[in-house]
Amino acid sequence: MVKVLVLGATGFIGGHIALKALDEGWDVYGFRRDPQSTGQLTESQIKWRSGALEDYPSLVNAMTGMDYVFHAAASYAGDGDPSMVQSHIDRGTQQIKNVIRAVREARIKRLVYTSSFSTIGSPPAGEDRLADERDFYQRGSLPDNGYYEIKAAMEELVLQAADVGYSIVILNPALVLGPGDVHLATGQIMLAIASGKAWAVPPGIVNIIDVRDAAAAHIKAARMGRVGQRYILGGSNYTTLEAASAIASIADVKPPRLTLPPKIIDLYIKTADALPFVPYPPDHLRAYPTWQGYNTDKARRELGLRSRFLEETARDSIKWFSDHGYL
């Protein structure tokens, strides 16, 4: 019996990884800070281990006896406060150092690390192609963006560990949507559109993958991913207006009417940073000029990645949100 531990099993992606691992017939354990939290899972579905990423002994204890560890619990900085960037980086890097050390001490066969699309940079100037795994976000290029800076710092440490012999595979999901988002990690996007409240969207290109397809790719990565390799998990590329209109159509509401001019977004960001009573813009909005499409051929070729149409994701998500009282 294959035994696996999911760090972040109470979260959106982590919960779906746990469900997919159960479908494989594996013995699944979830790691959680709050002993009362289950996310979208039930107490009867998996076994639980309590601890924290800052608590090294609890990590070793939870990992001991496991074959694979899925790390989908990385520190999340997205509050938009520029003054907190360094503290977020310090916290996240210490967490990932603890995870890597614990993987070694517990003799884990493979760590599958869930990184982010934010660590994928743009292609070099003069190369007419979509961004892929060869492209890296350059730390410091968005110094006020906690999410982008912390994710890049953490992924660097993971890649360094792989270079010295750790069996680690890195996955970089694009924008993940789907049912089961109990904490509204990205579900607030779907809800805003499906409720007809999104009258405008920021400009840019987005790549969207269903959370269930992302979870399936994690299982494949544990079995066949190449050590030290990054894999972009994505579906189709859309303009933000195309994606929002597709979701609105499924929800049978009016789609957003326009794309916000960049100067309006830039003014909001500058105003929020200058005035304490204006809410900070989310880190992802701060990075809107970097939004781009992705080439997912590598994951399709090596992991057998499959991605369903956005319409199916929207339909299932809206039903789930409706059934659970969010809509």
N, C-alpha and C positions, 0 to 999 in steps of 0.2 A: 504494500500500500504506500503510495507516494504521500508524504506529509509536507504541507506547505503552510507558511505563515504569511499573512497579509498585513503589512503595516498600513494603517489607514482604512481598515475594513469597514469602519462606520461612515466613511465618506462616499462620494459619488462614484468615482472610478474604482476605488478600492472595493466598495461593496459589490460592484459588478464583476470584478476579478474573482472575488470569493465565490459568487454564484456560478461563474463559468468553471472554476476549479471543482466545485461540487458536481457539476454536470460531467466532468471528466472522471468522476468516481474517486477523487483524491480526498484525503483526510485534511480538512481545512481548519486552520486556527486564525483567529483575528486578534490583532494587537490594538489595545485601546487605553486611553488615559482615564476616561470616565467609565467606571464599572457598570454604570446604568445605561450607557449609550449602546445602541444596536444599529443605528442608521436605518437602512432599508432591509436589514437582515432580522431574523428572529433568533431567540436564544437556542431554539432547537436545531437550527440549520448548521451552525458551526460552533466550535469550541473557542473560548476566549482566554486571552492572556492579558493581564493588566500591566501597565508600565508607561514609560514616557521616553521619547527619543533622547532627552537629556539625561536619563537614568540608565547608565551603561549596564549595570548588573541586571536590570529588568530586561534589557534587550537580549543579553546572553542567555538568560533563563528562558525567555520565550523562544529563542531560535534553536536551542539545544534539541537535537533529535530531528530537526527538519531537513528536508531535501532541498526545497527552493524557498526563497524569501522574495516577496513582491513588495517593493517600497513605493507606496502611493500615499505617503503621509508627510511629505516634505513641508517644511515651514512655508506658510503662505503669507506673503506680504503684498497687499493690494489696496492698502488704505489711502494711498496717494500722498502721505505726509513726507515731504522730502527730508525733514529733520530726523526721521526714523530709519533711513536707508541703512546706515552703517550698523545699527543695532540689529536690524533684520538679517543682515549678512552675517554678523557674528553668531547669532543664534542658529541660523540655518547651517552654516559651515560646521559648527560644533556638533549639531545633530547628525550630519552625514558622516563626520569622522567617527562618531560613536557607532553608527550602523556598520560602517566598513570594518572597524575593529571587531565588532561582535560577529560579523559574518566569518571572519578569519578564525576567531576563537571557537565558534560553534561548528566549524568545518562544514559550512553550507556549500552544497554543490554549485549553486548558481544564485546570484542576486539579479533580479530584473528591476531596474530602476526607472520609474516614471518621471521623466524630465518634462520639458515643455517646448512648444513651438517657439517660445520667446528666445530660446538659445540658438535658433537657426537664423543666421544672418542673411543679408542680401548677397546675390551673386556679385563677383567683382565687376567693376565698370568695364563695359565693352563686351561682356558675355550675355548674349540674348537667350536666356533660359530661365526656367523657374528655379527657385531656391531648392536646394537639396541638402543631403547630409554633409557635404563638403563645406558648407557655409556656416560660419560661426559668428554669433553675436559678439561684438568687441566690448569687453567690459569698460565702463566709463563713457561709452557713447551716449547713454541716457542716465547720467549720474543722479538725477532726481527720481529715478524710477526704481523703487524697491523690488518689485516683482522681477523685472528683467535682470537687475544686478544680482539678486540672490540666487536666481535659478542658474545663471551663468557661473557664479562662483561654486555652487554645489556640483554642477555637472563637471567642471574642471577637476575637482577632487575625485569624482567617480572615474573619470577617464584616466587620471594618474594611477589610481588603484588597479585598473584593468591593465595598464602598461607594465605593472610590476608583478602580474600573475594572478590577480583576482579574477574569478569567473563572473564577469558582470556584462549585462546587455543593457543598453540605454534606449528607451523609447521616448519619442517626442510627439505626443498627440497634438493635433491641431485643435480647433475649437470643438470641444466635446459637448454634445447635446444628447438628450434622450430621457426616457422615463426613469423614475427612481431617485431624482435629485432632491432628497429630503432637506438638505441644507441650502438649496438654491445656489449652488456653486456657479453654475451658468444658467440655471433654470429661470432666473429673473429676466434674462433676455427673451426667452420663449414666452414667459408670462406677459411681459410688457407688450409684445407684438400680438399675442393671442387675445389679449383683453382690449385691443384697439387703442392703447394708450401711447403707442410709439408713432408720433406724427412725423418724425424725421429721424434719419440715421446718419452717423458719421460717414465720411467718404472712405473708400478703400476696398481691398479685396480680402475675402475670408475663405478659409478652407474648413469644412465642417465634417466631423466624423461622428457616427452614432456610438454612444458609450458601450453598447453591446459588442460592436465590431472592434472597438479599442480593447475591450477586455479579452476577446478571443485572440487578438494578436499578442497579448501578454502571455497567454498560455503557450502559444506557438514559440514565443521568444525563449521561454524557459526550456523548451525541448530542442529547438533548432537554431536559435539566434547565435550569431558569431560573437565571440568574446571581444569586448572593446568597441563594438560597432554601435552606431546610432541608427535608428530607424524612425522615419517620420510616419506617423499614423494619421492618415487623412482620407478624405473622400474627394468630392468635387470642389473646384474653386468657383466662387461667386463674387459679384459685387455685393456690397452690403445691402443695397436696395433690392437686388434680385433675391437674396436669401430671405430678407424680411417679407417681401411680397409673396414668396412661396409659402412661408409659414402663415401669413395672414389669410391666404387663400384657403388653406386647410382649416383654419379656425373660423372661416366665413365672416371675417371682419374687414374693414377698410385697411388697405396697406398704408405704410408711411408715404407721405406725399412728396417728400423731397430729401435730398442729401445736403447736410449742413455744410456751408462754405468753411474751408479751413480757417479763415480769419476769425470766424465766430468761435470756433473751438479754441484757437490760440488765445483769444481774448479772455475766454472763461478760465483757462489754465493760469494765465498771468494774474487775473483778478483774484482767483482762489488762493494763489500763493502769497499775494500781497495783503489780503484782508482776512483776518481771523474768523469773521462771521460767515464767510462763504465756504461751503463744504469743498474739501479737496476733490479733484476729479480722480476717478479710479486709475490705477496705474496703466491698465490696458488702454484707456482713452488717451492718456498722456503719450502713448506710443503709437497713436493712430497713423502717423506718416510712414511707419515701418510695416504696416499690415500688408501682407502679400500672399500670393498663391504658392503652392508647394508641389513638388514632384514627389509622388509616393511610390514610384516604380520599385525602389529597392525593397520596401516592406512587402509589396505585392509579390515580388519575385522570390524573396528569401523566406518570408514568413507566411506566405499565402494570404496576405491581407485581403479581405473583402469588405466593401463598404456599400451599405444600402443607400437608396435615394433619400434626399432630404425630406421629401413628402412623407415617406413612411416614418421617419424619425419624428417629424412634426405631429403626425396623426397619433402615434403611440404616446408621445409626450403629453400632448394636450389631453388625451383621454386619462392618462395617469394623474395629471394635475387636477383635472376635474373630479375624478373619483376620490382623490384625497383632500378635497376641499380647498385647493389653492386657486381654483377658478370658479 
